[in-house]
Amino acid sequence: MTERNLSMLCDFYELTMSNGYFKNGMYKRTVYFDLFFRKVPDNGGFAIAAGLEQVVDYIKNLHFSADDIDFLRSKEIFDEGFLSYLSDFSFKGDIYAIPEGTPVFPNEPLITVKASAIDAQLIETYLLLAINHQSLIATKANRIVRASDGRTVMEFGSRRAQGADGAIIGARAAYIGGCGGTACTIADELYGVPSGGTMAHAWIQMFDSEYEAFKCYCRMYPNNATLLVDTYNTLKSGVPNAIKVFKEELIPKGIRSFAIRLDSGDISYLSKKARQMLDDAGLPDCKIVASNSLDEYLIRDLMLQGAKVDMFGVGECIITSKSSPVFGGVYKLVAVESEQGEIIPKIKISENTTKITTPHFKKIYRFFDNDSGKALADQLCVYDETIDEGKPLTIFDPNAAWKTKTLTNFTAHELQVPVFINGRLVYKLPDISQIREYCAQQLELLWDEVKRFENPHNYYVDLSQKLWNIKNQLIEHHE
């Protein structure tokens, strides 16, 4: 993909603050920021981390051009020394992140940034943009994929996306979340998301008859024939004409891989009737594809009603996460370093308790039960803490500290990995198929109760005793 310099894709206050840090001599001070979210979209049990590859591309290409500097100078508020600093700018800090495709939970740092004050501040907007958008779409796509009960879901949403990047990057995220592919051709060209498609109603309307349209298409694309059967009358003309053409054009060539698509009407009723017609015609291998403003609830209901659908095409409800279109990730300062190198925890306090941040430079552990292999809970710890898997570990709910559980026979896995160290990329980015496979594997490690659509089990993200004490001391100090 062609690299773009998106350094100016930042909120203006990031520049005014950085200018202030520079003029006040604070710009070399090392700071720590966490990027995390507070609530799972659609009130689900978990989200899926995505967008790290775009963060890496952004950081690698981060610089300010002469035109950028001239534009900032024209605002007549920035110090010339600061503008000179920006003209030679490149990111020189550390970034730690949870790999793409990992199931994640509220208040966990998806990304931690350790850098000088200006480095850390200037990247805020893009990091939030990339992680918020793709994590949202990957999470929504996975809900829809799980509703399909093993049937393939294709992402069909480009024309309903919020802009070109929403369509392209959204298709990438949907594939990570479990979609089998996309209708967005450029997402295949740029990212390797398998693209596919056959026809719209316009193809059929261009011919004198539906039969001729189907016949021409099957002759041209015999190995990729999915016929749209609802242009005129699904059961009276669409399905009968499809059956006739399949028998005339494809069966004699030994081709039995083909399908029909339903894009309107009562999908449950029509799919059952179409399935019977296809079977009676000796075409049991013919697949039925359904589309038309589907979401996870409609698909689940179709499955419960016994609909005979083999594949789903889902557009706007995936690409815009229509029912819950904001991920809500935030980027908060959690620590600063003194001149002596001491890490000093920082906290944001609010009357809204959900907005009180968890301070300090942290690690995240996920605990797995050695017998079942399932994830038990996560724990946030201070950066210098380690977990002794040979000893029982008591964890507790930070929102209800009296709720405790003692873990034995468990394995602790640290979730974050180093991505940049001193501005140098140290992480090998996996390809899109590896991320998708990893995501599916990690989801198998969650209990089914966490994956319910309604009232999912609350997966606990606990604090270590040390971190809990630090947080409460800071709260008490600021009261």
KEPA-233464 format. One record per residue (C-alpha): x, y, z. Coordinates in Angstrom, 1 decimal. Layout:
! KEPA-233464
+--------+--------+--------+
!      X !      Y !      Z !
+--------+--------+--------+
!      X !      Y !      Z !
...
+--------+--------+--------+
END
This chain:
! KEPA-233464
+--------+--------+--------+
!      X !      Y !      Z !
+--------+--------+--------+
!    0.0 !    0.0 !    0.0 !
!    1.3 !    3.5 !   -0.8 !
!    2.4 !    5.2 !    2.4 !
!    0.8 !    8.5 !    3.3 !
!    2.2 !   11.0 !    5.7 !
!   -0.7 !   11.6 !    8.2 !
!    1.3 !   13.6 !   10.7 !
!   -1.2 !   16.5 !   10.4 !
!   -4.1 !   14.1 !   11.1 !
!   -4.1 !   15.2 !   14.8 !
!   -6.3 !   17.3 !   17.0 !
!   -5.1 !   20.9 !   17.1 !
!   -4.7 !   20.8 !   20.8 !
!   -2.0 !   18.2 !   20.4 !
!    0.1 !   20.8 !   18.6 !
!   -0.6 !   23.6 !   21.1 !
!    0.2 !   21.4 !   24.0 !
!    3.4 !   20.2 !   22.4 !
!    4.4 !   23.7 !   21.7 !
!    3.8 !   24.5 !   25.3 !
!    5.9 !   21.5 !   26.4 !
!    8.7 !   22.7 !   24.2 !
!    8.6 !   26.3 !   25.4 !
!    8.5 !   25.2 !   29.0 !
!   11.3 !   22.7 !   28.7 !
!    9.1 !   19.7 !   29.4 !
!    9.3 !   18.1 !   25.9 !
!   12.1 !   15.7 !   26.8 !
!   10.3 !   14.3 !   29.8 !
!    9.3 !   10.7 !   29.4 !
!    5.6 !   10.0 !   29.8 !
!    3.3 !    6.9 !   29.6 !
!   -0.1 !    6.8 !   28.0 !
!   -2.6 !    4.0 !   27.8 !
!   -5.2 !    3.5 !   25.0 !
!   -8.2 !    1.6 !   26.3 !
!  -12.0 !    1.4 !   26.0 !
!  -14.7 !    1.5 !   28.7 !
!  -17.6 !   -0.4 !   27.2 !
!  -18.0 !   -3.3 !   24.8 !
!  -20.2 !   -2.3 !   21.7 !
!  -23.7 !   -3.8 !   21.6 !
!  -23.3 !   -4.6 !   25.4 !
!  -21.4 !   -7.7 !   24.3 !
!  -19.1 !   -9.8 !   26.4 !
!  -15.8 !   -8.9 !   24.7 !
!  -14.3 !   -6.9 !   21.8 !
!  -11.6 !   -7.8 !   19.3 !
!   -8.4 !   -5.7 !   19.0 !
!   -7.6 !   -4.6 !   15.5 !
!   -5.8 !   -1.7 !   13.7 !
!   -2.3 !   -2.3 !   14.9 !
!   -0.9 !   -2.7 !   11.3 !
!   -2.1 !    0.8 !   10.4 !
!   -0.6 !    2.2 !   13.6 !
!    2.8 !    0.7 !   12.6 !
!    2.6 !    2.1 !    9.1 !
!    1.7 !    5.5 !   10.5 !
!    4.5 !    5.6 !   13.0 !
!    7.1 !    4.5 !   10.4 !
!    6.1 !    7.3 !    8.1 !
!    5.6 !   10.0 !   10.8 !
!    7.2 !   13.3 !    9.8 !
!    6.3 !   16.9 !    9.1 !
!    6.9 !   18.2 !    5.6 !
!    8.0 !   21.7 !    4.7 !
!    4.4 !   22.5 !    3.6 !
!    3.2 !   21.3 !    7.0 !
!    5.7 !   23.6 !    8.8 !
!    4.7 !   26.5 !    6.6 !
!    1.0 !   25.9 !    7.4 !
!    1.7 !   25.8 !   11.1 !
!    3.8 !   29.0 !   10.9 !
!    0.8 !   30.7 !    9.2 !
!   -1.3 !   30.2 !   12.4 !
!    1.1 !   32.7 !   14.1 !
!    0.9 !   30.9 !   17.5 !
!    3.8 !   28.4 !   17.3 !
!    7.3 !   29.1 !   18.6 !
!   10.0 !   29.0 !   15.8 !
!   12.1 !   26.7 !   17.9 !
!    9.2 !   24.3 !   18.1 !
!    8.6 !   24.4 !   14.4 !
!   12.3 !   23.7 !   13.8 !
!   12.0 !   20.7 !   16.2 !
!    9.0 !   19.4 !   14.2 !
!   10.9 !   19.8 !   10.9 !
!   13.3 !   17.0 !   12.1 !
!   10.7 !   15.0 !   13.9 !
!   10.4 !   11.3 !   14.0 !
!    8.9 !    9.0 !   16.7 !
!   11.7 !    7.8 !   19.0 !
!    9.7 !    6.2 !   21.8 !
!    8.4 !    2.7 !   22.8 !
!    5.0 !    1.2 !   21.9 !
!    3.6 !   -1.9 !   23.4 !
!    0.4 !   -3.4 !   22.1 !
!   -2.0 !   -6.3 !   22.3 !
!   -1.8 !   -8.2 !   19.0 !
!   -4.6 !   -7.8 !   16.5 !
!   -7.3 !  -10.5 !   16.7 !
!   -7.0 !  -10.8 !   20.5 !
!  -10.3 !  -10.8 !   22.5 !
!  -10.1 !   -7.8 !   24.8 !
!  -12.1 !   -6.3 !   27.6 !
!  -12.9 !   -2.8 !   29.1 !
!  -10.1 !   -0.9 !   30.8 !
!   -7.3 !   -3.0 !   29.4 !
!   -4.5 !   -1.0 !   27.6 !
!   -4.7 !   -2.1 !   24.0 !
!   -1.7 !    0.1 !   23.4 !
!    0.8 !    1.6 !   25.9 !
!    3.1 !    4.4 !   24.7 !
!    6.3 !    5.3 !   26.5 !
!    7.9 !    8.3 !   24.9 !
!    8.9 !   12.0 !   25.3 !
!    5.9 !   14.3 !   25.9 !
!    5.7 !   15.6 !   22.4 !
!    6.1 !   12.1 !   20.7 !
!    3.4 !   10.7 !   22.9 !
!    1.0 !   13.6 !   22.5 !
!    1.2 !   14.0 !   18.7 !
!    0.2 !   10.4 !   17.9 !
!   -3.0 !   10.4 !   20.1 !
!   -5.6 !   11.1 !   17.4 !
!   -4.3 !    8.6 !   14.8 !
!   -3.9 !    5.8 !   17.3 !
!   -7.4 !    6.3 !   18.6 !
!   -8.8 !    6.5 !   15.0 !
!   -7.1 !    3.3 !   13.9 !
!   -7.8 !    1.2 !   16.9 !
!  -11.4 !    2.5 !   17.5 !
!  -12.5 !    2.0 !   14.0 !
!  -11.1 !   -1.5 !   13.3 !
!  -11.8 !   -2.9 !   16.7 !
!  -15.4 !   -1.8 !   16.3 !
!  -15.8 !   -3.4 !   12.9 !
!  -14.0 !   -6.6 !   13.8 !
!  -16.1 !   -6.9 !   17.0 !
!  -19.4 !   -6.4 !   15.0 !
!  -18.3 !   -8.8 !   12.3 !
!  -17.6 !  -11.5 !   14.8 !
!  -21.0 !  -11.2 !   16.4 !
!  -22.6 !  -11.7 !   12.9 !
!  -20.3 !  -14.6 !   12.1 !
!  -21.1 !  -16.3 !   15.3 !
!  -24.8 !  -15.9 !   14.6 !
!  -24.5 !  -17.6 !   11.3 !
!  -23.6 !  -20.9 !   13.1 !
!  -20.7 !  -21.9 !   10.9 !
!  -22.0 !  -20.5 !    7.6 !
!  -19.8 !  -18.2 !    5.6 !
!  -20.5 !  -14.4 !    6.0 !
!  -19.3 !  -12.1 !    3.3 !
!  -18.9 !   -8.3 !    3.9 !
!  -20.9 !   -6.4 !    1.4 !
!  -20.8 !   -2.9 !    2.9 !
!  -18.6 !   -0.6 !    0.8 !
!  -21.3 !    1.5 !   -0.6 !
!  -22.7 !    2.2 !    2.8 !
!  -19.4 !    2.9 !    4.5 !
!  -18.4 !    6.3 !    5.9 !
!  -15.9 !    7.2 !    3.2 !
!  -13.3 !    5.3 !    1.2 !
!  -11.1 !    4.4 !    4.2 !
!  -14.2 !    3.2 !    6.1 !
!  -14.9 !    0.8 !    3.3 !
!  -11.3 !   -0.5 !    2.7 !
!  -10.0 !   -0.7 !    6.3 !
!  -13.5 !   -1.8 !    7.4 !
!  -13.3 !   -4.8 !    5.1 !
!   -9.9 !   -5.7 !    6.5 !
!  -11.3 !   -5.5 !   10.1 !
!  -14.3 !   -7.6 !    9.1 !
!  -12.1 !  -10.3 !    7.8 !
!  -10.1 !  -10.4 !   11.0 !
!  -13.4 !  -10.7 !   12.9 !
!  -14.3 !  -13.9 !   10.9 !
!  -15.9 !  -12.8 !    7.6 !
!  -15.0 !  -15.1 !    4.7 !
!  -14.3 !  -12.3 !    2.4 !
!  -15.5 !   -9.0 !    1.0 !
!  -17.1 !   -7.4 !   -2.1 !
!  -14.5 !   -4.6 !   -1.8 !
!  -12.0 !   -5.3 !   -4.5 !
!   -9.3 !   -2.8 !   -3.4 !
!   -9.3 !   -4.5 !    0.1 !
!   -8.1 !   -7.6 !   -1.7 !
!   -5.5 !   -5.7 !   -3.7 !
!   -4.1 !   -3.9 !   -0.7 !
!   -4.5 !   -6.3 !    2.2 !
!   -5.3 !   -9.7 !    0.7 !
!   -8.9 !   -9.9 !    2.0 !
!  -10.5 !  -12.4 !   -0.5 !
!  -12.9 !  -10.5 !   -2.8 !
!  -15.8 !  -11.9 !   -4.7 !
!  -19.2 !  -11.2 !   -6.3 !
!  -21.3 !  -12.0 !   -9.2 !
!  -24.2 !   -9.7 !  -10.4 !
!  -26.7 !   -7.1 !   -9.4 !
!  -30.3 !   -6.8 !  -10.6 !
!  -29.1 !   -4.5 !  -13.4 !
!  -27.5 !   -7.4 !  -15.1 !
!  -30.8 !   -9.2 !  -15.4 !
!  -32.7 !   -6.1 !  -16.4 !
!  -30.2 !   -5.5 !  -19.3 !
!  -31.4 !   -8.6 !  -21.1 !
!  -34.7 !   -9.3 !  -22.8 !
!  -35.4 !  -12.1 !  -20.3 !
!  -34.2 !  -13.4 !  -16.9 !
!  -33.5 !  -16.7 !  -18.6 !
!  -31.1 !  -15.1 !  -21.1 !
!  -29.4 !  -13.1 !  -18.4 !
!  -28.7 !  -16.3 !  -16.4 !
!  -27.6 !  -18.3 !  -19.4 !
!  -25.1 !  -15.6 !  -20.5 !
!  -23.7 !  -15.3 !  -17.1 !
!  -23.2 !  -19.1 !  -16.6 !
!  -21.5 !  -19.3 !  -20.0 !
!  -19.1 !  -16.5 !  -19.1 !
!  -18.4 !  -17.5 !  -15.5 !
!  -19.2 !  -21.2 !  -15.2 !
!  -17.0 !  -21.7 !  -12.1 !
!  -18.4 !  -18.7 !  -10.3 !
!  -22.1 !  -18.8 !  -10.9 !
!  -24.4 !  -17.3 !   -8.2 !
!  -27.6 !  -16.2 !   -9.8 !
!  -29.7 !  -13.4 !   -8.3 !
!  -33.3 !  -14.8 !   -8.4 !
!  -35.5 !  -12.1 !   -7.0 !
!  -35.5 !   -9.5 !   -9.8 !
!  -39.0 !  -10.3 !  -10.9 !
!  -40.6 !  -13.2 !   -9.0 !
!  -38.4 !  -15.5 !   -6.9 !
!  -40.4 !  -18.7 !   -6.9 !
!  -42.3 !  -18.4 !  -10.2 !
!  -39.4 !  -17.3 !  -12.4 !
!  -36.1 !  -16.7 !  -10.6 !
!  -35.6 !  -20.2 !   -9.2 !
!  -37.1 !  -22.1 !  -12.2 !
!  -34.9 !  -20.2 !  -14.6 !
!  -31.8 !  -20.8 !  -12.5 !
!  -32.6 !  -24.5 !  -12.4 !
!  -33.1 !  -24.6 !  -16.1 !
!  -29.8 !  -22.8 !  -16.8 !
!  -27.8 !  -24.8 !  -14.3 !
!  -29.0 !  -28.0 !  -16.0 !
!  -28.3 !  -26.7 !  -19.5 !
!  -25.0 !  -25.0 !  -19.0 !
!  -23.2 !  -26.3 !  -16.0 !
!  -24.3 !  -29.9 !  -15.2 !
!  -23.3 !  -31.2 !  -18.7 !
!  -19.8 !  -29.8 !  -18.0 !
!  -19.5 !  -31.6 !  -14.7 !
!  -19.9 !  -28.4 !  -12.7 !
!  -22.0 !  -28.7 !   -9.6 !
!  -20.7 !  -25.8 !   -7.6 !
!  -23.1 !  -22.9 !   -8.1 !
!  -25.7 !  -21.0 !   -6.1 !
!  -28.7 !  -18.7 !   -6.0 !
!  -29.0 !  -15.5 !   -4.1 !
!  -32.1 !  -14.1 !   -2.3 !
!  -31.9 !  -10.4 !   -1.7 !
!  -35.5 !   -9.5 !   -0.7 !
!  -38.7 !  -10.9 !    0.7 !
!  -39.2 !  -13.4 !    3.5 !
!  -35.8 !  -15.1 !    3.5 !
!  -36.9 !  -17.9 !    5.7 !
!  -39.9 !  -18.8 !    3.6 !
!  -38.2 !  -18.3 !    0.3 !
!  -35.1 !  -20.3 !    1.2 !
!  -37.2 !  -23.3 !    2.3 !
!  -39.3 !  -23.2 !   -0.9 !
!  -36.2 !  -22.7 !   -3.1 !
!  -34.4 !  -25.5 !   -1.3 !
!  -37.2 !  -27.9 !   -2.0 !
!  -37.4 !  -26.8 !   -5.7 !
!  -33.6 !  -27.3 !   -6.1 !
!  -33.6 !  -30.7 !   -4.4 !
!  -36.6 !  -31.9 !   -6.4 !
!  -34.7 !  -30.8 !   -9.6 !
!  -31.8 !  -33.0 !   -8.6 !
!  -29.6 !  -30.1 !   -7.5 !
!  -28.9 !  -30.7 !   -3.8 !
!  -25.4 !  -29.2 !   -4.1 !
!  -26.7 !  -25.8 !   -5.2 !
!  -26.1 !  -23.3 !   -2.4 !
!  -28.4 !  -20.6 !   -1.2 !
!  -27.0 !  -17.1 !   -0.4 !
!  -29.0 !  -14.5 !    1.5 !
!  -28.5 !  -10.8 !    1.8 !
!  -30.7 !   -7.7 !    2.5 !
!  -30.0 !   -5.6 !    5.6 !
!  -29.1 !   -8.6 !    7.8 !
!  -27.6 !   -8.4 !   11.3 !
!  -26.8 !  -10.9 !   14.0 !
!  -30.3 !  -11.0 !   15.4 !
!  -32.0 !  -11.5 !   12.0 !
!  -29.5 !  -14.2 !   11.1 !
!  -30.0 !  -15.9 !   14.4 !
!  -33.8 !  -15.8 !   13.9 !
!  -33.4 !  -17.3 !   10.5 !
!  -31.4 !  -20.1 !   11.9 !
!  -34.0 !  -20.7 !   14.6 !
!  -36.7 !  -20.8 !   11.9 !
!  -34.8 !  -23.4 !   10.0 !
!  -34.0 !  -21.2 !    7.0 !
!  -32.1 !  -23.1 !    4.3 !
!  -29.3 !  -20.6 !    3.8 !
!  -25.7 !  -21.6 !    3.2 !
!  -24.0 !  -18.2 !    3.1 !
!  -24.9 !  -14.6 !    4.1 !
!  -23.9 !  -11.3 !    2.6 !
!  -24.0 !   -8.5 !    5.2 !
!  -23.4 !   -4.9 !    4.3 !
!  -24.3 !   -1.8 !    6.3 !
!  -24.7 !   -3.6 !    9.7 !
!  -21.1 !   -4.7 !    9.6 !
!  -19.3 !   -1.8 !    7.8 !
!  -20.9 !    0.9 !   10.0 !
!  -21.5 !   -1.3 !   13.1 !
!  -25.0 !    0.2 !   12.7 !
!  -26.5 !   -0.8 !   16.1 !
!  -23.5 !    0.5 !   18.1 !
!  -21.3 !    2.7 !   15.9 !
!  -18.8 !    4.1 !   18.4 !
!  -16.1 !    2.1 !   20.1 !
!  -15.2 !    4.7 !   22.6 !
!  -11.5 !    4.2 !   23.1 !
!   -9.6 !    6.8 !   25.0 !
!   -5.9 !    7.8 !   25.4 !
!   -4.9 !    8.8 !   28.9 !
!   -1.7 !    9.8 !   30.7 !
!   -0.9 !    7.2 !   33.4 !
!    2.7 !    8.1 !   34.5 !
!    5.6 !   10.4 !   34.0 !
!    9.3 !   10.0 !   34.8 !
!   11.2 !   12.2 !   37.1 !
!   14.6 !   13.5 !   36.1 !
!   16.1 !   10.7 !   38.3 !
!   14.2 !    8.1 !   36.2 !
!   11.5 !    7.3 !   38.8 !
!    8.2 !    6.4 !   37.3 !
!    5.5 !    8.5 !   39.0 !
!    1.9 !    7.2 !   38.6 !
!   -0.8 !    9.7 !   37.4 !
!   -4.5 !    9.4 !   37.7 !
!   -7.6 !   11.1 !   36.3 !
!  -10.4 !   11.4 !   38.9 !
!  -14.1 !   11.9 !   38.0 !
!  -17.4 !   11.9 !   39.8 !
!  -18.3 !    9.3 !   37.2 !
!  -16.4 !    6.4 !   38.7 !
!  -16.2 !    4.6 !   35.3 !
!  -14.0 !    7.5 !   34.1 !
!  -11.4 !    7.2 !   36.9 !
!   -8.3 !    5.9 !   35.2 !
!   -5.9 !    3.1 !   36.4 !
!   -2.5 !    4.7 !   36.9 !
!    1.0 !    3.6 !   36.3 !
!    3.1 !    1.8 !   33.7 !
!    1.4 !   -1.6 !   33.6 !
!    1.5 !   -5.2 !   32.4 !
!   -1.6 !   -7.3 !   31.4 !
!   -1.8 !  -11.0 !   32.2 !
!   -4.4 !  -13.4 !   31.0 !
!   -4.9 !  -16.5 !   33.2 !
!   -5.8 !  -19.8 !   31.6 !
!   -7.1 !  -22.9 !   33.3 !
!   -4.6 !  -25.8 !   32.7 !
!   -7.4 !  -28.4 !   32.6 !
!   -9.9 !  -26.8 !   30.3 !
!   -7.5 !  -24.4 !   28.5 !
!  -10.1 !  -21.6 !   28.9 !
!   -9.4 !  -18.0 !   29.9 !
!  -10.3 !  -17.4 !   33.6 !
!   -9.6 !  -13.7 !   34.0 !
!   -7.2 !  -10.9 !   33.2 !
!   -5.1 !   -8.9 !   35.6 !
!   -3.5 !   -5.5 !   35.4 !
!   -0.2 !   -5.3 !   37.3 !
!    2.5 !   -2.7 !   37.8 !
!    5.3 !   -3.1 !   35.1 !
!    7.8 !   -4.7 !   37.5 !
!    5.5 !   -7.4 !   38.9 !
!    5.7 !  -11.0 !   37.8 !
!    3.3 !  -14.0 !   38.3 !
!    4.5 !  -17.1 !   40.0 !
!    2.4 !  -19.9 !   38.4 !
!    3.5 !  -22.4 !   41.0 !
!    1.7 !  -20.6 !   43.8 !
!   -2.1 !  -20.0 !   44.4 !
!   -3.1 !  -16.5 !   43.2 !
!   -6.0 !  -14.7 !   44.7 !
!   -7.7 !  -12.2 !   42.4 !
!  -10.5 !   -9.8 !   43.1 !
!  -13.0 !   -7.6 !   41.3 !
!  -11.8 !   -4.0 !   41.5 !
!  -15.4 !   -2.7 !   41.5 !
!  -16.3 !   -5.1 !   44.3 !
!  -13.1 !   -5.9 !   46.2 !
!  -14.9 !   -8.5 !   48.5 !
!  -15.4 !  -10.7 !   45.4 !
!  -12.3 !  -12.9 !   45.4 !
!  -11.2 !  -16.1 !   43.6 !
!   -8.1 !  -18.1 !   44.2 !
!   -6.5 !  -19.6 !   41.1 !
!   -4.5 !  -22.8 !   41.1 !
!   -3.2 !  -24.9 !   38.2 !
!   -3.2 !  -22.0 !   35.9 !
!   -0.9 !  -20.5 !   33.2 !
!   -0.3 !  -16.7 !   33.0 !
!    0.2 !  -15.2 !   29.6 !
!    1.3 !  -11.6 !   29.1 !
!   -0.9 !   -9.9 !   26.5 !
!    1.1 !   -6.9 !   25.3 !
!    4.1 !   -7.3 !   23.0 !
!    6.8 !   -4.7 !   22.2 !
!    6.1 !   -3.1 !   18.8 !
!    8.5 !   -0.1 !   18.8 !
!   11.6 !    0.3 !   21.0 !
!   13.4 !    3.6 !   20.8 !
!   11.5 !    4.3 !   17.6 !
!   12.7 !    1.1 !   15.9 !
!   10.1 !   -1.5 !   14.8 !
!   10.8 !   -4.7 !   16.7 !
!    7.5 !   -6.5 !   15.9 !
!    7.0 !   -8.7 !   12.8 !
!    3.5 !   -8.0 !   11.5 !
!    1.6 !  -11.1 !   10.7 !
!   -0.3 !  -11.3 !    7.5 !
!   -4.1 !  -10.9 !    7.4 !
!   -4.8 !  -14.7 !    7.2 !
!   -2.6 !  -15.3 !   10.3 !
!   -4.4 !  -12.6 !   12.2 !
!   -7.8 !  -14.1 !   11.3 !
!   -6.7 !  -17.6 !   12.3 !
!   -5.2 !  -16.3 !   15.5 !
!   -8.5 !  -14.5 !   16.3 !
!  -10.5 !  -17.7 !   15.8 !
!   -8.2 !  -19.7 !   18.0 !
!   -8.3 !  -17.1 !   20.8 !
!  -12.1 !  -16.9 !   20.7 !
!  -12.2 !  -20.7 !   21.3 !
!  -10.5 !  -20.0 !   24.6 !
!  -13.4 !  -18.0 !   25.9 !
!  -16.3 !  -19.7 !   27.7 !
!  -19.5 !  -19.7 !   25.8 !
!  -21.2 !  -17.7 !   28.5 !
!  -18.9 !  -14.7 !   27.7 !
!  -19.9 !  -15.0 !   24.0 !
!  -23.7 !  -14.6 !   24.6 !
!  -25.4 !  -11.8 !   22.7 !
!  -27.6 !  -10.8 !   25.6 !
!  -26.5 !  -10.6 !   29.3 !
!  -23.0 !  -12.2 !   28.7 !
!  -21.0 !  -13.4 !   31.6 !
!  -18.9 !  -10.6 !   33.1 !
!  -15.3 !  -11.5 !   32.4 !
!  -13.2 !  -10.0 !   35.1 !
!  -10.3 !   -7.6 !   34.6 !
!   -8.7 !   -7.4 !   38.0 !
!   -6.0 !   -5.3 !   39.5 !
!   -3.0 !   -6.7 !   41.4 !
!   -2.9 !   -5.8 !   45.1 !
!    0.0 !   -3.5 !   44.5 !
!   -1.7 !   -1.6 !   41.7 !
!   -5.0 !   -1.5 !   43.7 !
!   -3.1 !    0.1 !   46.6 !
!   -1.4 !    2.7 !   44.4 !
!   -4.7 !    3.6 !   42.7 !
!   -6.5 !    4.1 !   46.0 !
!   -3.7 !    6.1 !   47.5 !
!   -3.8 !    8.5 !   44.6 !
!   -7.6 !    8.8 !   44.9 !
!   -7.3 !    9.5 !   48.7 !
!   -4.5 !   12.0 !   48.1 !
!   -6.7 !   14.1 !   45.7 !
!   -9.9 !   14.0 !   47.7 !
+--------+--------+--------+
END
